[in-house]
């Protein structure tokens, strides 16, 4: 741990930017129907608005965590914030779907530069006995942002237009930059060599895998062009990622992915757990929002307000959970939260019929609030508790990478499943096309098709529900954390145990 006199102002300054970039992971979901209409796009293209952001966010995280260790997390955070804010302006000014997707790629790159620095700074400036409370704030930010995104998006889309879900980032980015410049300390740095082959292998592998999954339905899981097939891309992506892992294993220099981190059981399991969370949180909102707007006729604001119980309960409980996990085994809190999330999603699926009283959806929304409060902080604390300061950037980069990989795969997988279930449940659209989009019917769906559309959305939401159950099983195998304050060791002892690992060079 590094001696910082005022760690809390630094934390709150970072939280502003972190909140903004996570909101942009989910804020687009509620605006998708309006973007489709405004830019004359199909459902697969508009889903790429989210997937392009998530992919550009996920791929560089391993190296941006290392860059923070090498050049200082403050410098990297500020650079990423500038890029993210300028890309947000470009998003809002986009006049076609291709331009919007390109701007979202730049947004994702900015987010990738920023995110590992937030977690690394927390790990380095807070002693172990106070890190749980700090991670509670970080976890609350992550949880609430994923829920507030659709709510804020709905208000902005209805009141000002879909462009404003991006324009709103500009003043927030300016304020976040000023506060981070003022309060975030310039921490010591560590020398690193950068694994360029590792960067290329991870980027190519992820792109091939995600592109193949998401575009599979578009090409009927067959040929894309010439000898290139959907399954060929998916298999090639998996093969390249396997080559990446092997390269990390045998690289005699400094690998991009320090496999030694995974010797810690809790770090490994927490990464699997956060992957399932990233998948589920990204995937479940899309069918739910489409159901609210297409079948029930809710406006973006009204459909987003259905998530208010989630946001209020999660935001209120997450800081409390953060304090508790310094003193109890976070395994039980995490497993309970993940189980509650699965229960809420299965409940939503059962309710998704055209004649279900709309207020009933507020009940599983409230359960999701309790679930989120018990997931984010316990998982992040479990992952980082045993990280030495020298590997804070690398560890946080790995953790955030796995979360984003889960989100990317969730976005791609739910796109495939929605299209497949719509094609199965709806009759052919005018012109002979499969029933894969309400846009085929002039932008509205006839009432006679509401039951089929609801069934397709309800079936789609079962996928993230099943994935989060895997996270529950993983959490049950967490080992009891090493002793820190509240577990039998004094704060002084816990802090002293980390002191020798501190860096010695000034940024």
C-alpha positions, 0 to 999 in steps of 0.5 A: 500500500502507498501512503496517501493522506486523502484516499477518499477524495481520490476514490470519489473523483475516479468513481465519476468517470467509472460511473460514466463509462459503465452507464454507456454499457447499458444506456443504449439498450433503452434507445435501440428502438429509436436508433433503429428508427432514426438511422434506418437500421436493422436489429443486428446492426443496432446491437453492434452499437453495443457490441462494438463498444464492448469489444473495443472495451474488452480487448485492450484491458490487459495492456492498459492495466500494465500501461498504468503500472508503467506510466502511472494510473493517473496519467492513463486515466486522464488520457482515457477520459479525454478520448472517451469524452471526444468519442461521445461527441462524435457518437451524438453527431453520427448520421448513420449506423456505420459512423455510430458504430465507429464512434462507439469503438473509440468510446470503448478504447477510452473506457479500456484505458480508464477502467483498470486504473480505478481498481488499481488505485483503490488497491494501492491507496487503501489498506486491506482493512479499509479496502472492502469499504472502498471496493463497496463504493466501487462495486456500488458504482458498477452495479448502480450504473448498469441499472441507472443507464436504461433509466437515464437513457429513457428520460433523455431519449423521450425528452431530447432524442437518442443523441443525448445519451451520448452528449450527456457525457461531455459535461460529466467528462469535463467535471471528472477530468478536473476532479481527477487532476486535482485529487488523484495522486501520482503514484509510483511506477514499475518498469514493464516490458510489453508483450506485443504478440500477446496483444495481437493474439488476444485482439484477433482471437476475441474479434473472430469469436465475437464476430462469428457468434453475433453474425451467425444468424445473419448468414444462417450459420453458413458461408460469409464470403468465399471460403470464410464461414461462420463456424470457421471464424468461431473455431479460428477465434478459439484456436487463436485464444488458445495460442494466446494462452500458450504464448503467455505460458511459455513467454520468457519475457514479461507476459501480457497475462501473468498466469501466476495471478491465477495461482490464487484460488479466489482470484481465479474463481472471482474472474469466472464469477465476474464473467458470468455477471458481465454476460448476464447484466448485458444480455438480460436487459435487451429482451426485457426492454424490447418486450416493454416497448414493442409489446406493452407500448411503453415509452423509453422513459416508462420502460426504464422506470420499471428498473427503478426498484433495482437501482434504489435497492442496489444503490442503498445496500451496496455500500453497507455490503462493502463494509460487511465484507471486511468482517465476514466471508464474502462467499456467502454474500456473493452466492446469495446475490447470484442466486437472487439474480437467477431467480429474478430472471426466471421470474421475469421470463414467466411473466412475459405475456401480453396481458400480465399486469405491468406492475408485477414486473416491479417485483423481480426488479426489486429482487434484482436490486438485492442481487446486485448489492450482493454481487459487485463489491464481494466479487471485486474484493475477493479478486483483489484482496491478495494482490501485491501493489506491483501487480495491481494494474495487471490484476485489475486489468485481468479482472475487468477484461474477464468482465468485459469478455462476459459482456461481449459474449452476452451481447453477441449471444443474446442477439443470436438467440433473440433473432432465432426465437423471433424467427421461430415464434413469428410468422414470415414478415411481408416480403417473405422475410422471417419474423426477426424484427418488428421493423419488418412490419413498418416499425410496429407489431400487430397485436395478433403477434404480441403473444409470439413476440413475448414468448420469444423474449421470455425464452431469450431471457432464460439464457442469462438466467442459466449463465448466472447460475454457473456463477453461483456454483463458482462462488461456493468454492471461494476459499476463506480470505487471508487474515486482515482486520476483522479476520483476526489481524490488526490493521497495522499488521495487515498494512505492514504485511504489504509495505515491502511490496510498495514501489520505489520510483516516483511517477 
